[in-house]
Amino acid sequence: MGSCARLLLLWGCTVVAAGLSGVAGVSSRCEKACNPRMGNLALGRKLWADTTCGQNATELYCFYSENTDLTCRQPKCDKCNAAYPHLAHLPSAMADSSFRFPRTWWQSAEDVHREKIQLDLEAEFYFTHLIVMFKSPRPAAMVLDRSQDFGKTWKPYKYFATNCSATFGLEDDVVKKGAICTSKYSSPFPCTGGEVIFKALSPPYDTENPYSAKVQEQLKITNLRVQLLKRQSCPCQRNDLNEEPQHFTHYAIYDFIVKGSCFCNGHADQCIPVHGFRPVKAPGTFHMVHGKCMCKHNTAGSHCQHCAPLYNDRPWEAADGKTGAPNECRTCKCNGHADTCHFDVNVWEASGNRSGGVCDDCQHNTEGQYCQRCKPGFYRDLRRPFSAPDACKRKCECKEQTLGNAKAFCGMKYSYVLKIKILSAHDKGTHVEVNVKIKKVLKSTKLKIFRGKRTLYPESWTDRGCTCPILNPGLEYLVAGHEDIRTGKLIVNMKSFVQHWKPSLGRKVMDILKRECK
């Protein structure tokens, strides 16, 4: 293995994925942007190959190698048979530990021109770089592809060829920086031990925030595939054309190292196995990279891709790997009366982008965006903190008037019909005063009633601040009642018509007043 690959393995990709591994060590408690530990995604997972040496019967094979001065050694030959462990060179040999088992390899069947190696993952992962160490000469042409939808569609990461223009009609990144093809790893030398290295975070992505949408498009994978398209012979073979046997026509790979980590959007530093996933039993599987994030920053989901149920007061964001900002989800202000909330963009914009959480299924007889008031039929017990489960207690039982037929409504001879918003209610000891804002006057007889602030005087009340009909602060009502000409007060009693305001109700009452109540 070359020095570059060894350094990448030992340092955990600090050069290739500076953004990812850099933030991973910021804090063990994941107080800032963080990422799970990186490792070899191929460990504990099955590598697929189209063929295997000796899969049907025993085959002979030969390899060349070079001395340090690049002079050729004599070829070494042996035999393979996939049915016998000591003669087998299965695809799994590429994914064992390159330190504990450095001389195990996969080998294709003899005389194969095209070959495919594929790694299928059980979830989305971050992929940072690939190291392939060949036992045979490196291919004259190969393609590295990835899928982000579990193999439904594929997209090339990189083309490799001795001649990019002639093979693929593409420019060579040795000449043009950033080109999608390279000739850097396609030389036939060395005939054994040659490396192919691909860095997913090479320019123009290496300076970006690793959790940005742009970089995720480059790093996120569910499958990785290498297509070996064209073999090439070891140059040593030209000197021994008359020697027998000539069993050099195969691909062979020592190591297939897929460096990456669990995909957590910068919101986790540890991962656990995905439910139902069973790792391949092989040496080194205890070092495998798992796929389900242990989310921090009030996030949730297999990849911390949304906010936890009660933390939707602001839009979800991935962490910022450049600045370290965690961009944590913020709790909704539900006063202890809801277990979940949802984000509402209209509420967010109306608040000036300060708060967008709306509480779901308010409990304990509360209601409102923040579960901030008692439901109709319940009153606030001021002796208890509002966050207490028993802060809202049942009110008196009120039998309210309903809008039946028009004649019955007109027969009540209401002296006022108003659209009001309840501002506050005050228990004065001998009576209750309800402060309202009159928003519309539908009918006014003896007293002059104008839009604006006014006081209503309920005749039915208790020492708990309970009124009949029920008038809850913060809500709008259509109220029809009578006036006290002597005192000038607007009276509300059990004969009054009180209903929550709706435009359709307002239109219906106006129509009754004009057509029926003459």
Salt bridges, closest charged atoms under 4 A:
GLU31 OE2 - ARG29 NH2 3.08
GLU110 OE2 - HIS247 ND1 2.79
ASP111 OD1 - ARG231 NH2 3.85
GLU122 OE2 - ARG45 NH2 2.88
GLU124 OE2 - LYS220 NZ 3.78
GLU124 OE1 - HIS303 NE2 3.62
ASP145 OD2 - ARG225 NH2 3.18
GLU171 OE1 - LYS176 NZ 3.11
ASP173 OD2 - LYS158 NZ 2.91
GLU208 OE2 - LYS214 NZ 3.35
GLU217 OE2 - LYS155 NZ 3.97
ASP313 OD2 - ARG330 NE 3.17
ASP313 OD2 - LYS333 NZ 3.59
GLU317 OE2 - ARG314 NH2 2.43
ASP360 OD1 - HIS342 ND1 2.62
GLU367 OE2 - ARG373 NE 3.28
ASP381 OD1 - ARG383 NE 3.12
ASP381 OD2 - LYS393 NZ 2.79
ASP390 OD1 - ARG384 NE 2.94
GLU433 OE2 - HIS431 NE2 2.95
GLU476 OE2 - LYS439 NZ 2.70
ASP511 OD1 - ARG515 NE 2.65
